[in-house]
Structure formats: C-alpha cells, structure tokens
C-alpha cells in the first residue's frame, strides 16, 4: 500500500465533500414548490459532477491500496 497516495485520495475526498455535498444533499422537509426545468438541470449536472469525481477518488483509493509505497526520492 502507498500511504502517500492513500492520503492524497483522502484529501481529494474531503475536498469533494466540502465543495459539493451541500449541493446534492436533500433539503430537510422537502420542497414546497416544484422545481423548474432549469433548477432540475442544475441539480442533475451537480450530481453528475459529484458522481464522476467520486469515481475518480475511489479509483485512486484502489490504486493506492494496490501500489507499493513510493520512495522518498520520487
């Protein structure tokens, strides 16, 4: 396992959470008004971006687990 790569992947996950989670989290109590088409498009776009970034982080986690530790010279 490459601990530095694992640490980097974790930092990417934290950054993703800080930047995007509030955009995709359901609102408490639900909406009182139906969203417009434009609002739905923005929400779907945010969710797609979140999903793609999360996929990259998970891929990096798997690679860090499968990798040998990097040498301090690289």
JOJOGI-V979977 format. One record per backbone hydrogen bond with DSSP energy under -0.5 kcal/mol. CO is the residue of the C=O (numbers start at 1). NH is the residue of the N-H. Records with the same first field share a line. If there is no record, write none. Layout:
CO=NH  NH
//
This chain:
1=3
2=6
3=7
4=8
5=9
6=10
7=11
8=12
9=13
10=14
11=15
12=16
13=17
14=18
15=19
16=20  21
17=21
20=23  24
21=25
27=30
36=40
37=41
38=42
39=43
40=44
41=45
42=46
43=47
44=48
45=49
46=50
47=51
48=52
49=53
50=54
51=55
52=56
53=57
54=58
55=59
56=60
57=61
58=62
59=63
60=64
61=65
62=66
63=67
64=2
71=74
//
